[in-house]
Every structure is written in C-alpha cells, then in structure tokens.
C-alpha cells in the first residue's frame, strides 16, 4: 500500500476515533446540546465528507463506481479546504 493511502486511511480512522471519544465524553457530561454550535456542525460536516471520501476509495467500490467516486471527491473538496 502506498504511503499516501496509508496516511489517508489513518486520518479517517483517527477522525472516527476522535468523534467517538468526544461524543462519549459529552454524553457522560450531559452536554450534547453543545453539538449544535456552528463550529461543531462544521466539524460534523467535515467528518461526514471525510467518511464519504474513505468509503469511495475502498477498492471494490472504486472499481465498480469510478465516476461516482470522482463526483464525491470533487464535491467534498470545498468542505475539506476551509
């Protein structure tokens, strides 16, 4: 596996772990309403975009739906660059 692929998958996994740990901590502290703040919503949207990119790069999906993968990558790019 090329280094950039491994780094990309590592980034996706780290983002998911980050989201799970923070959601768990906020749930235990009973402050989940804080997830509705604009900065948190932007983070959620960025996480969803990153997850879509990760799913679209799975080899089976990439081979079957190459055009769809390109649309996902190009549509998610503005979310990841801000």
C-alpha positions as a Markdown table, in Angstrom:
| # | Residue | x | y | z |
|---|---|---|---|---|
| 1 | Unk | 0.0 | 0.0 | 0.0 |
| 2 | Unk | 1.4 | 3.4 | -0.9 |
| 3 | Unk | 2.3 | 5.7 | 1.9 |
| 4 | Unk | -0.3 | 8.3 | 0.9 |
| 5 | Unk | -3.1 | 5.7 | 1.1 |
| 6 | Unk | -2.0 | 4.5 | 4.5 |
| 7 | Unk | -1.8 | 8.1 | 5.7 |
| 8 | Unk | -5.3 | 8.8 | 4.3 |
| 9 | Unk | -6.8 | 5.7 | 6.0 |
| 10 | Unk | -5.0 | 6.6 | 9.2 |
| 11 | Unk | -6.5 | 10.1 | 9.1 |
| 12 | Unk | -10.0 | 8.7 | 8.6 |
| 13 | Unk | -9.7 | 6.2 | 11.4 |
| 14 | Unk | -8.2 | 8.9 | 13.7 |
| 15 | Unk | -11.2 | 11.2 | 12.9 |
| 16 | Unk | -13.7 | 8.5 | 13.7 |
| 17 | Unk | -12.0 | 7.7 | 17.0 |
| 18 | Unk | -11.9 | 11.4 | 17.8 |
| 19 | Unk | -15.6 | 11.7 | 17.2 |
| 20 | Unk | -16.5 | 8.6 | 19.2 |
| 21 | Unk | -14.4 | 9.7 | 22.2 |
| 22 | Unk | -15.7 | 13.2 | 22.2 |
| 23 | Unk | -19.3 | 12.1 | 21.8 |
| 24 | Unk | -18.9 | 9.7 | 24.6 |
| 25 | Unk | -17.4 | 12.3 | 26.9 |
| 26 | Unk | -20.0 | 14.9 | 26.1 |
| 27 | Unk | -22.8 | 12.3 | 26.6 |
| 28 | Unk | -21.4 | 11.4 | 30.1 |
| 29 | Unk | -21.2 | 15.1 | 31.0 |
| 30 | Unk | -24.7 | 15.6 | 29.7 |
| 31 | Unk | -23.6 | 18.5 | 27.3 |
| 32 | Unk | -24.6 | 17.0 | 24.0 |
| 33 | Unk | -26.6 | 20.2 | 23.2 |
| 34 | Unk | -23.2 | 21.8 | 22.6 |
| 35 | Unk | -23.0 | 19.8 | 19.4 |
| 36 | Unk | -25.4 | 22.3 | 17.8 |
| 37 | Unk | -22.9 | 25.2 | 17.9 |
| 38 | Unk | -21.9 | 26.3 | 14.4 |
| 39 | Unk | -18.2 | 25.2 | 14.8 |
| 40 | Unk | -19.4 | 21.8 | 15.9 |
| 41 | Unk | -21.8 | 21.4 | 13.0 |
| 42 | Unk | -18.9 | 22.4 | 10.6 |
| 43 | Unk | -16.8 | 19.6 | 12.2 |
| 44 | Unk | -19.6 | 17.1 | 11.7 |
| 45 | Unk | -20.0 | 18.1 | 8.1 |
| 46 | Unk | -16.2 | 17.8 | 7.6 |
| 47 | Unk | -16.3 | 14.3 | 9.3 |
| 48 | Unk | -19.1 | 13.2 | 7.0 |
| 49 | Unk | -17.2 | 14.4 | 3.9 |
| 50 | Unk | -14.1 | 12.6 | 5.1 |
| 51 | Unk | -16.1 | 9.4 | 5.7 |
| 52 | Unk | -17.6 | 9.6 | 2.2 |
| 53 | Unk | -14.1 | 10.0 | 0.7 |
| 54 | Unk | -13.0 | 7.0 | 2.7 |
| 55 | Unk | -15.9 | 4.8 | 1.6 |
| 56 | Unk | -15.5 | 5.9 | -2.0 |
| 57 | Unk | -11.8 | 4.8 | -2.0 |
| 58 | Unk | -12.5 | 1.2 | -0.9 |
| 59 | Unk | -11.1 | -0.8 | -3.9 |
| 60 | Unk | -14.3 | -2.7 | -4.6 |
| 61 | Unk | -16.4 | 0.5 | -4.8 |
| 62 | Unk | -13.7 | 2.4 | -6.6 |
| 63 | Unk | -13.6 | -0.2 | -9.4 |
| 64 | Unk | -17.4 | -0.5 | -9.6 |
| 65 | Unk | -18.3 | 3.1 | -9.4 |
| 66 | Unk | -15.3 | 5.2 | -10.6 |
| 67 | Unk | -17.5 | 8.1 | -11.9 |
| 68 | Unk | -19.4 | 8.3 | -8.7 |
| 69 | Unk | -16.1 | 8.3 | -6.8 |
| 70 | Unk | -14.9 | 11.3 | -8.8 |
| 71 | Unk | -18.1 | 13.2 | -8.1 |
| 72 | Unk | -17.8 | 12.5 | -4.3 |
| 73 | Unk | -14.2 | 13.6 | -4.2 |
| 74 | Unk | -14.8 | 16.8 | -6.2 |
| 75 | Unk | -17.9 | 17.7 | -4.2 |
| 76 | Unk | -16.3 | 17.1 | -0.8 |
| 77 | Unk | -13.2 | 19.1 | -1.6 |
| 78 | Unk | -14.6 | 22.5 | -0.6 |
| 79 | Unk | -15.6 | 21.1 | 2.8 |
| 80 | Unk | -12.1 | 19.9 | 3.5 |
| 81 | Unk | -10.2 | 23.0 | 2.3 |
| 82 | Unk | -11.9 | 25.5 | 4.7 |
